[in-house]
Amino acid sequence: MYKWITLTILFLIINLTSCLSNDGMKGDKPPKVMIQIGKQTYETKLGTYCWNTKNKGRCVDTGGPVELLKDKKPIEVRPGEDVTFVMNYNPKPNEIHVTQKNNNTDVEVVLEKNRFTAPTNKGIYYYYYGVWWMDKKKEQVSNGDAFYAFALEVK
């Protein structure tokens, strides 16, 4: 019995000291993300996220990009136009994924230097930009993650 009490106290001390040494991310929620097309910048809509700040974690669950953007007009683009993500926040996320949704089909979008090209076929395309701030010292531990939604209309 004494052994279990000692182990429990030791575990709590280690857990508390590791939490106290990491204040987490800056701000109460993930930073804003913009997309730049040509010389114009456009806001994205923050969706689902988990954020650790000042030893407090918060998770918010929302619908996907189609649901989030149902009352928002898509951004008009030309076929094959460059779309660049802009985030004024440090540290930058160290894991990024972009998913494109069109006609109930999801496709992973390949980014090059935080940029991709708009589709060449006309239509409305919904996007989910997912970013993670993975802990560099603790494997499989996220300090924060966020999904941002936006829609493009290729004319």
Protein Blocks (a to p, Z undefined) as FASTA:
>chain_A
ZZmmmmmmmmmmmmmmmmmmpgbjedjbdcdddddehjbccddddddddddeehiacddd
dddfklmmmmpccddddehiacddddddddddfbdcddddeehiacddddeehiacddfb
ecddddddddddddfklghiafbdcddddddddZZ
